[in-house]
């Protein structure tokens, strides 16, 4: 047996083992007897992504402790059985049958004849990687070209696994059919139907029921935006701009449900806004992308705007208006409007409301995860955000005005990001590794909260061309798809990915990465090399 400990970030390692059985065995050992300093663990097909606290254990001592742990396989027949009815009419069913040299009916028989084992979760909330099944189905590869949209409930196979897509999303697995059973439901405890250790039995449900003709059912009544507590002080959204979300420090610790931490793209700016209005520094704020955002004060409120540099205007109810400073507490009266113009530098602004925002958390957080679609919906015109009424005793005095950061990037500017190499640096040619830091990369318009998509004059060439089994990805990971043009994973990145990660942004530059505008140029500065630690029994 072998074990490799690969650097994934300054606070995480990717532990590579021989097979899935050893991976699950080591995971079971760590869950039964945790190592001091180890945090969240994200299992993959042959790996564990392990977060650790460098102040309590360093990478070398962690590697030695992991090598001493037992890695016996986990018994796949012990968990409860979940039956899932499937309508086997998937778009790829005939193609999979031809690929395997059999018939669609035989593919269905093989998919339903044995139980599948819930090995680990990832990719999306409620998405479980199911191992086992018929041996022939383990030969099915991913599609050469991923689909841009797969419907919720789609049942698919690829790379030795089966799975069910919980929601509409892109994906590259081969579609066999669809189940009507929801994989993810926030009203269920836990929300994810499938949990590691369970077994899944697929059942052929026959033909899909005939759809109800359009217009046959009554259209649902429109839902009015919540206005509860309107008598309390708060903020009304007048104009949301390009994107306005509630964000806080995120919801860490939910990897077992396939949920990443998410949270503010610029956590330093979120903390600063809260500090200026006297809130706890982790209180939820409004995160505004670009400008064109307008809010109105209902009652007397105190707010602060941090993050991006740009015009900020206060308009009184009588029509008078004047510029007001960012990075300072602002007292607003009944009916006052606050207008955020287009940023002159960086991308995102953070608006804190004194007392905090009185909204019900989702899985312990008000963070809006745009990829997983977990958390409050994006803000729209008419939304009402009341200030919390139960925090008055815990409030501190408002803070002194602060200077904005002096390194906020502008469109076209050159930004340097410190990175650590790994965990899959050795999947690339030496020339590609050198090219990563040698050339400039331009941020493309396809960038969002999931990641910065960047374009270089020369793509990064791989030394290892085979398919990479799904494995955990760290915040800041620089993933390189088949195009050779990297994606920098940011706050809403998926927990697992199927493309190699050549490096990771240093933690002290994550906030800066979250503020880089489209059109800016990036140069990477390597501060830590690729140094795997290997053990062989």
C-alpha positions as CSV (number, residue, x, y, z in Angstrom):
1,X,0.0,0.0,0.0
2,X,1.1,3.5,-0.7
3,X,0.2,7.0,0.6
4,X,1.2,10.4,-0.9
5,X,0.6,13.6,0.9
6,X,0.4,16.5,-1.6
7,X,0.4,20.2,-0.8
8,X,-3.1,21.6,-1.7
9,X,-2.8,25.0,0.1
10,X,-1.0,26.5,3.1
11,X,-3.7,25.0,5.3
12,X,-4.6,21.8,3.4
13,X,-3.2,18.6,2.0
14,X,-4.5,16.1,-0.6
15,X,-3.8,12.6,0.6
16,X,-3.6,10.1,-2.3
17,X,-4.2,6.4,-1.7
18,X,-4.3,3.3,-3.9
19,X,-8.0,2.9,-4.3
20,X,-11.4,3.9,-2.9
21,X,-11.5,1.2,-0.3
22,X,-8.3,2.5,1.3
23,X,-9.6,6.1,1.1
24,X,-12.8,5.2,2.9
25,X,-10.8,3.2,5.4
26,X,-8.5,6.1,6.3
27,X,-11.6,8.4,6.5
28,X,-13.3,6.0,8.9
29,X,-10.1,6.0,11.1
30,X,-9.9,9.8,11.2
31,X,-13.6,10.1,12.0
32,X,-13.4,7.5,14.8
33,X,-10.2,9.0,16.3
34,X,-9.5,12.6,15.0
35,X,-6.0,14.0,14.8
36,X,-5.6,17.2,16.8
37,X,-5.4,20.2,14.4
38,X,-7.3,18.5,11.6
39,X,-10.5,20.2,10.4
40,X,-12.8,19.4,7.6
41,X,-12.2,16.4,5.4
42,X,-13.5,16.1,1.8
43,X,-13.3,12.5,0.4
44,X,-12.7,11.8,-3.3
45,X,-12.4,8.7,-5.4
46,X,-8.8,8.0,-4.3
47,X,-8.0,11.0,-2.1
48,X,-8.9,12.9,1.1
49,X,-8.6,16.7,1.1
50,X,-7.7,17.5,4.7
51,X,-7.8,21.0,6.2
52,X,-5.4,21.5,9.1
53,X,-4.3,24.3,11.5
54,X,-0.6,25.0,11.0
55,X,-0.4,26.5,14.5
56,X,-1.3,23.1,15.9
57,X,0.3,20.6,13.5
58,X,2.6,21.1,10.5
59,X,2.4,19.2,7.2
60,X,5.2,16.8,8.0
61,X,3.8,15.7,11.4
62,X,0.4,15.4,9.8
63,X,1.8,13.2,7.0
64,X,3.5,10.9,9.5
65,X,0.4,10.6,11.6
66,X,-1.7,9.7,8.5
67,X,0.8,7.1,7.4
68,X,0.5,5.3,10.8
69,X,-3.3,5.1,10.5
70,X,-5.1,1.8,9.4
71,X,-6.5,1.9,5.9
72,X,-8.7,-1.2,5.9
73,X,-11.6,-1.1,3.5
74,X,-15.1,-0.2,4.7
75,X,-17.8,-2.8,4.5
76,X,-20.2,-1.7,1.8
77,X,-23.1,-3.8,2.9
78,X,-23.6,-2.3,6.3
79,X,-25.6,0.9,5.5
80,X,-29.4,1.4,5.1
81,X,-30.9,0.8,1.7
82,X,-32.5,3.7,-0.2
83,X,-34.7,2.7,-3.2
84,X,-34.9,5.1,-6.1
85,X,-37.4,4.6,-9.0
86,X,-35.9,5.6,-12.3
87,X,-37.5,6.2,-15.7
88,X,-34.7,4.8,-18.0
89,X,-35.1,7.1,-21.0
90,X,-31.8,9.1,-20.7
91,X,-30.2,10.8,-23.7
92,X,-27.1,8.7,-23.5
93,X,-28.6,5.3,-22.8
94,X,-28.3,4.0,-26.4
95,X,-24.8,5.4,-26.7
96,X,-23.7,3.8,-23.5
97,X,-25.1,0.5,-24.7
98,X,-23.2,0.7,-28.0
99,X,-20.0,1.7,-26.2
100,X,-20.3,-1.4,-24.0
101,X,-21.4,-3.7,-26.9
102,X,-24.8,-4.5,-25.4
103,X,-28.4,-3.3,-25.6
104,X,-30.1,-0.5,-23.7
105,X,-32.3,-3.1,-21.9
106,X,-29.2,-4.8,-20.7
107,X,-27.7,-1.6,-19.4
108,X,-30.9,-1.0,-17.4
109,X,-30.7,-4.5,-16.1
110,X,-27.1,-4.1,-15.0
111,X,-27.8,-0.7,-13.4
112,X,-30.6,-2.2,-11.3
113,X,-29.4,-5.7,-10.5
114,X,-27.0,-4.8,-7.7
115,X,-26.8,-2.2,-4.9
116,X,-24.6,0.9,-5.1
117,X,-22.6,2.2,-2.1
118,X,-22.7,5.9,-1.2
119,X,-18.9,6.5,-1.0
120,X,-18.7,10.3,-0.7
121,X,-20.4,13.5,-1.6
122,X,-19.4,16.6,-3.6
123,X,-19.8,18.5,-6.8
124,X,-23.2,19.9,-5.6
125,X,-25.3,19.7,-2.5
126,X,-26.9,16.3,-2.3
127,X,-24.8,14.8,-5.1
128,X,-23.5,11.4,-3.9
129,X,-20.8,9.4,-5.7
130,X,-22.1,5.8,-5.8
131,X,-19.5,3.0,-6.1
132,X,-19.9,-0.6,-6.9
133,X,-22.6,-1.8,-9.3
134,X,-22.1,-4.1,-12.2
135,X,-18.6,-4.5,-13.4
136,X,-19.3,-3.7,-17.0
137,X,-20.8,-0.2,-16.1
138,X,-17.5,0.7,-14.5
139,X,-16.0,1.0,-18.0
140,X,-18.2,4.0,-18.9
141,X,-16.2,7.2,-19.3
142,X,-17.3,10.8,-19.0
143,X,-18.6,12.5,-22.1
144,X,-16.0,14.1,-24.3
145,X,-18.0,17.4,-24.3
146,X,-19.9,18.2,-21.0
147,X,-23.5,19.4,-21.3
148,X,-24.2,22.9,-20.2
149,X,-27.4,21.8,-18.5
150,X,-28.5,18.5,-17.0
151,X,-32.0,18.4,-15.5
152,X,-32.6,17.7,-11.8
153,X,-33.1,14.1,-10.9
154,X,-30.9,12.9,-13.9
155,X,-29.4,9.4,-13.2
156,X,-26.0,9.1,-14.7
157,X,-22.8,6.9,-14.8
158,X,-19.1,7.8,-15.5
159,X,-15.7,6.8,-14.3
160,X,-16.8,3.8,-12.3
161,X,-19.5,5.7,-10.4
162,X,-23.2,6.3,-10.6
163,X,-25.0,9.4,-9.3
164,X,-28.1,11.6,-9.4
165,X,-27.9,15.3,-10.2
166,X,-29.8,17.1,-7.4
167,X,-30.5,20.2,-9.5
168,X,-30.1,21.6,-13.0
169,X,-26.4,22.0,-13.6
170,X,-23.6,21.5,-16.1
171,X,-22.1,18.0,-16.2
172,X,-20.2,15.5,-18.2
173,X,-21.6,12.1,-17.0
174,X,-23.6,9.8,-19.2
175,X,-27.4,10.1,-18.7
176,X,-29.3,6.9,-18.3
177,X,-32.7,8.2,-17.0
178,X,-34.4,10.3,-14.3
179,X,-35.8,9.8,-10.8
180,X,-38.7,11.9,-9.4
181,X,-37.2,11.6,-5.8
182,X,-35.6,14.9,-4.7
183,X,-31.9,14.5,-3.6
184,X,-31.8,17.8,-1.8
185,X,-34.6,19.3,0.4
186,X,-33.9,22.0,3.0
187,X,-37.1,21.0,4.7
188,X,-35.6,17.6,5.3
189,X,-33.1,16.8,8.1
190,X,-30.5,16.3,6.8
191,X,-31.3,18.0,3.5
192,X,-29.2,15.5,1.5
193,X,-31.2,12.2,0.9
194,X,-28.1,10.2,0.4
195,X,-25.4,10.0,3.1
196,X,-22.0,8.3,3.1
197,X,-22.3,4.6,4.1
198,X,-25.8,4.1,2.8
199,X,-26.7,1.8,-0.1
200,X,-28.8,2.7,-3.1
201,X,-31.0,0.4,-5.1
202,X,-32.2,1.7,-8.5
203,X,-35.6,0.4,-9.5
204,X,-36.9,0.5,-13.1
205,X,-40.1,2.6,-13.0
206,X,-41.0,2.1,-16.6
207,X,-42.1,4.9,-18.9
208,X,-42.3,8.4,-17.8
209,X,-45.8,9.7,-16.9
210,X,-47.4,11.9,-19.6
211,X,-46.8,15.5,-18.8
212,X,-49.7,17.8,-18.0
213,X,-50.3,20.1,-21.1
214,X,-49.2,23.7,-20.6
215,X,-52.0,25.8,-19.2
216,X,-54.0,22.8,-17.8
217,X,-52.9,23.5,-14.3
218,X,-53.6,26.8,-12.5
219,X,-50.6,29.1,-12.5
220,X,-49.3,29.8,-9.0
221,X,-50.1,33.1,-7.5
222,X,-47.2,35.6,-7.5
223,X,-45.3,35.7,-4.2
224,X,-44.9,39.2,-2.7
225,X,-41.6,40.1,-1.2
226,X,-41.6,39.8,2.6
227,X,-42.4,43.0,4.4
228,X,-42.6,41.7,8.0
229,X,-41.4,44.1,10.6
230,X,-41.8,47.1,8.4
231,X,-42.3,49.2,11.5
232,X,-38.8,48.4,12.6
233,X,-35.8,50.3,11.2
234,X,-34.3,48.7,8.1
235,X,-33.5,49.0,4.4
236,X,-35.6,48.5,1.3
237,X,-33.9,47.5,-2.0
238,X,-34.8,50.0,-4.7
239,X,-32.5,48.8,-7.4
240,X,-30.3,45.7,-7.0
241,X,-27.8,46.4,-9.8
242,X,-26.0,43.6,-11.5
243,X,-26.0,41.3,-8.5
244,X,-26.7,41.9,-4.8
245,X,-26.5,39.1,-2.3
246,X,-26.5,38.6,1.4
247,X,-23.1,37.3,2.5
248,X,-21.4,36.5,5.8
249,X,-18.4,34.3,6.7
250,X,-20.1,31.3,5.2
251,X,-21.1,27.9,6.4
252,X,-18.0,25.7,6.9
253,X,-18.3,22.2,8.1
254,X,-21.0,21.0,5.7
255,X,-18.8,19.0,3.3
256,X,-20.6,15.8,4.3
257,X,-23.7,17.3,2.6
258,X,-21.8,18.4,-0.5
259,X,-22.0,22.0,0.6
260,X,-19.0,24.4,0.4
261,X,-18.4,27.3,2.8
262,X,-19.3,30.1,0.3
263,X,-19.4,33.5,2.1
264,X,-18.1,36.9,1.2
265,X,-15.6,37.2,-1.7
266,X,-13.7,39.9,0.2
267,X,-13.9,38.9,3.9
268,X,-11.7,41.7,5.0
269,X,-14.1,44.2,3.5
270,X,-17.1,42.5,5.2
271,X,-15.3,42.6,8.6
272,X,-14.4,46.3,8.0
273,X,-18.0,47.3,7.2
274,X,-19.3,45.5,10.3
275,X,-16.6,47.1,12.5
276,X,-17.6,50.6,11.3
277,X,-21.2,50.2,12.4
278,X,-20.4,48.4,15.6
279,X,-21.6,44.9,14.6
280,X,-19.9,41.6,15.3
281,X,-17.4,41.3,12.5
282,X,-19.1,38.1,11.1
283,X,-22.6,39.6,10.7
284,X,-24.2,39.4,7.3
285,X,-23.8,42.3,4.9
286,X,-25.0,43.1,1.4
287,X,-22.5,42.2,-1.3
288,X,-22.9,44.3,-4.4
289,X,-21.2,43.5,-7.7
290,X,-20.3,46.6,-9.7
291,X,-22.7,49.6,-9.3
292,X,-26.2,50.6,-10.1
293,X,-27.4,49.7,-6.6
294,X,-29.9,51.8,-4.7
295,X,-31.3,51.3,-1.2
296,X,-33.7,53.3,0.9
297,X,-33.7,53.7,4.7
298,X,-36.9,53.0,6.6
299,X,-36.6,54.8,9.9
300,X,-33.3,55.9,11.3
301,X,-30.4,53.5,10.4
302,X,-26.6,53.5,10.4
303,X,-24.8,51.8,7.5
304,X,-21.2,51.6,6.2
305,X,-20.0,50.8,2.7
306,X,-16.5,49.2,2.2
307,X,-14.7,47.2,-0.5
308,X,-14.7,48.8,-4.0
309,X,-13.7,52.4,-4.6
310,X,-16.3,54.4,-6.4
311,X,-19.0,57.2,-6.1
312,X,-21.4,57.0,-3.2
313,X,-24.4,59.4,-3.1
314,X,-27.0,60.2,-0.5
315,X,-30.3,61.6,-1.8
316,X,-32.7,63.1,0.8
317,X,-36.5,62.8,0.4
318,X,-36.7,66.4,-0.7
319,X,-34.4,65.7,-3.7
320,X,-31.2,67.2,-2.4
321,X,-28.2,65.0,-2.9
322,X,-24.5,65.0,-2.1
323,X,-21.5,62.6,-2.2
324,X,-20.7,60.7,1.0
325,X,-17.6,58.8,2.0
326,X,-17.1,55.1,1.8
327,X,-15.3,53.3,4.7
328,X,-17.1,55.5,7.3
329,X,-20.3,55.1,9.3
330,X,-23.3,56.9,7.7
331,X,-26.5,57.9,9.5
332,X,-29.5,57.7,7.3
333,X,-33.0,59.0,8.1
334,X,-36.5,58.0,7.0
335,X,-36.7,57.9,3.2
336,X,-33.0,58.7,2.5
337,X,-31.6,56.9,-0.6
338,X,-28.1,55.6,-0.9
339,X,-26.8,55.2,-4.5
340,X,-23.7,53.2,-5.3
341,X,-22.1,54.2,-8.7
342,X,-19.9,52.0,-10.9
343,X,-16.6,51.2,-9.1
344,X,-13.4,53.0,-10.2
345,X,-11.3,50.1,-8.7
346,X,-12.1,46.5,-7.9
347,X,-15.6,44.9,-8.2
348,X,-17.5,44.3,-4.9
349,X,-18.9,46.6,-2.2
350,X,-20.1,45.6,1.2
351,X,-22.9,47.3,3.0
352,X,-23.4,46.7,6.7
353,X,-26.5,47.6,8.7
354,X,-26.1,48.5,12.3
355,X,-27.7,45.7,14.4
356,X,-27.3,43.2,11.6
357,X,-29.9,41.9,9.1
358,X,-32.9,40.1,10.5
359,X,-33.3,37.2,8.1
360,X,-33.6,33.5,8.9
361,X,-30.2,31.7,8.3
362,X,-30.0,28.7,6.0
363,X,-27.9,25.9,7.4
364,X,-26.6,28.3,10.0
365,X,-25.6,31.1,7.6
366,X,-27.0,34.0,5.5
367,X,-24.4,33.4,2.7
368,X,-25.9,33.0,-0.7
369,X,-24.1,30.2,-2.6
370,X,-24.7,30.9,-6.3
371,X,-23.4,27.6,-7.5
372,X,-25.1,25.3,-5.0
373,X,-28.2,27.6,-4.8
374,X,-28.1,27.4,-1.0
375,X,-29.0,30.4,1.1
376,X,-31.1,33.5,0.6
377,X,-32.1,34.3,-3.0
378,X,-30.4,37.3,-4.8
379,X,-31.9,40.6,-3.7
380,X,-34.5,42.2,-5.9
381,X,-36.3,45.5,-6.0
382,X,-38.8,45.7,-3.1
383,X,-36.9,43.4,-0.8
384,X,-37.1,44.5,2.8
385,X,-34.1,44.0,5.2
386,X,-35.1,44.8,8.8
387,X,-32.4,45.5,11.4
388,X,-32.2,42.9,14.1
389,X,-33.9,44.0,17.3
390,X,-32.3,41.5,19.7
391,X,-28.7,42.7,19.4
392,X,-28.8,46.2,20.9
393,X,-27.0,45.2,24.1
394,X,-24.2,43.5,22.1
395,X,-23.6,46.5,19.8
396,X,-20.3,48.4,20.1
397,X,-19.7,52.0,19.3
398,X,-19.5,52.9,15.6
399,X,-15.9,52.9,14.3
400,X,-13.7,55.6,13.0
401,X,-13.5,56.3,9.3
402,X,-10.8,54.2,7.6
403,X,-8.7,54.5,4.5
404,X,-9.6,52.0,1.7
405,X,-7.0,49.4,0.7
406,X,-4.3,50.8,-1.6
407,X,-4.0,47.7,-3.7
408,X,-7.5,47.4,-5.2
409,X,-7.1,46.5,-8.9
410,X,-8.6,48.4,-11.8
411,X,-9.5,47.1,-15.3
412,X,-6.4,46.6,-17.3
413,X,-4.1,46.7,-14.2
414,X,-1.5,44.1,-13.5
415,X,-2.2,42.1,-10.3
416,X,0.4,39.8,-8.7
417,X,-1.0,36.8,-6.7
418,X,1.2,34.7,-4.5
419,X,0.6,30.9,-5.1
420,X,1.7,27.6,-3.7
421,X,2.2,24.8,-6.2
422,X,0.3,21.5,-5.9
423,X,-1.4,19.2,-5.5
424,X,-1.3,18.1,-9.2
425,X,1.7,20.0,-10.4
426,X,3.3,16.8,-11.6
427,X,0.5,16.3,-14.1
428,X,1.9,19.2,-16.1
429,X,5.0,19.5,-18.2
430,X,8.0,21.3,-16.7
431,X,7.5,24.0,-19.4
432,X,3.8,24.5,-18.4
433,X,4.8,24.9,-14.7
434,X,7.4,27.5,-15.7
435,X,4.8,29.2,-18.0
436,X,2.3,29.5,-15.2
437,X,4.4,32.2,-13.5
438,X,6.2,33.5,-16.6
439,X,3.3,34.8,-18.7
440,X,0.5,37.2,-17.9
441,X,-3.1,36.0,-17.7
442,X,-6.2,38.1,-18.5
443,X,-9.5,37.9,-16.6
444,X,-12.3,37.0,-19.0
445,X,-16.0,38.1,-18.8
446,X,-17.0,34.5,-17.9
447,X,-15.7,35.0,-14.4
448,X,-18.1,35.0,-11.4
449,X,-18.2,34.0,-7.7
450,X,-17.4,30.4,-8.6
451,X,-14.1,31.3,-10.1
452,X,-12.0,33.7,-12.2
453,X,-11.6,32.4,-15.7
454,X,-8.3,33.6,-17.1
455,X,-6.7,33.5,-20.6
456,X,-3.1,33.3,-21.5
457,X,-1.3,33.5,-24.8
458,X,-0.1,29.9,-24.4
459,X,-2.2,27.2,-22.7
460,X,-0.8,24.9,-20.0
461,X,0.1,21.5,-21.4
462,X,-0.3,18.3,-19.4
463,X,2.3,15.6,-18.9
464,X,-0.4,13.1,-17.8
465,X,-3.4,12.9,-20.2
466,X,-5.6,10.4,-18.4
467,X,-8.8,11.2,-16.7
468,X,-8.4,12.5,-13.1
469,X,-10.8,10.8,-10.6
470,X,-13.0,13.3,-8.7
471,X,-11.2,14.8,-5.7
472,X,-11.5,17.7,-3.3
473,X,-10.6,21.2,-4.3
474,X,-9.4,24.0,-1.9
475,X,-10.5,27.6,-1.9
476,X,-8.1,29.4,-4.3
477,X,-7.3,26.3,-6.3
478,X,-6.0,26.9,-9.8
479,X,-7.8,24.2,-11.8
480,X,-6.8,23.6,-15.4
481,X,-9.4,22.0,-17.7
482,X,-8.7,20.4,-21.1
483,X,-8.4,23.8,-22.8
484,X,-5.2,24.5,-20.7
485,X,-6.7,27.9,-19.6
486,X,-7.0,28.0,-15.8
487,X,-9.9,28.7,-13.5
488,X,-9.2,30.2,-10.1
489,X,-11.7,28.7,-7.7
490,X,-13.3,31.4,-5.4
491,X,-16.0,31.5,-2.7
492,X,-18.7,29.4,-4.5
493,X,-16.4,26.7,-5.9
494,X,-17.5,23.1,-5.9
495,X,-16.1,20.8,-3.2
496,X,-14.8,18.3,-5.8
497,X,-13.5,18.6,-9.3
498,X,-12.3,16.3,-12.1
499,X,-9.5,18.4,-13.6
500,X,-5.9,18.7,-12.2
501,X,-5.1,21.6,-9.9
502,X,-1.6,23.1,-10.6
503,X,-1.5,25.4,-7.6
504,X,-3.4,27.4,-5.1
505,X,-3.7,31.1,-4.2
506,X,-2.0,32.1,-0.9
507,X,-4.6,32.9,1.8
508,X,-3.4,36.5,2.1
509,X,-4.3,37.1,-1.5
510,X,-7.8,35.5,-1.6
511,X,-9.6,38.8,-0.8
512,X,-7.6,40.5,-3.5
513,X,-8.5,37.7,-6.0
514,X,-12.2,38.2,-5.2
515,X,-11.9,41.9,-6.2
516,X,-10.1,41.5,-9.6
517,X,-12.2,43.0,-12.4
518,X,-12.7,41.7,-15.9
519,X,-9.9,42.8,-18.2
520,X,-7.3,43.0,-15.5
521,X,-4.1,41.0,-15.9
522,X,-2.7,38.5,-13.4
523,X,0.9,37.3,-12.9
524,X,1.5,34.5,-10.4
525,X,4.4,34.5,-7.9
526,X,5.3,31.1,-6.6
527,X,6.0,31.2,-2.9
528,X,6.0,27.5,-2.2
529,X,7.1,24.7,-4.5
530,X,5.6,21.2,-5.1
531,X,7.0,18.9,-2.4
532,X,5.0,15.7,-2.0
533,X,5.6,13.3,1.0
534,X,5.4,9.6,0.1
535,X,5.1,6.5,2.2
536,X,5.1,2.8,1.0
537,X,4.3,-0.2,3.2
